[in-house]
Amino acid sequence: MGPNLYGVVGRKAASTEFRAFTPALKKSGLRWDRATLDAFLKAPTKQVPGTRMVVGLPDDKQRAQVVRYLASQK
């Protein structure tokens, strides 16, 4: 179970009430925009070493669809 992703685009990483964020994500300083989400979803541990999300989404088309969907949830 992870954090609610509704409204994630534009939000600072690890900024919701979800309590299980890793220290690495809390310290990352990331703000979730389309480009940052794309990079994180492609290779989470490359973007944020120490994150618990270790499996990325390597398919460019699928990743673009996920990012587009997340951006539509406002």
Secondary structure as GFF3:
##gff-version 3
##sequence-region A 1 74
A	DSSP	alpha_helix	23	27	.	.	.	ID=ss1
A	DSSP	alpha_helix	34	42	.	.	.	ID=ss2
A	DSSP	alpha_helix	44	47	.	.	.	ID=ss3
A	DSSP	alpha_helix	60	72	.	.	.	ID=ss4
###
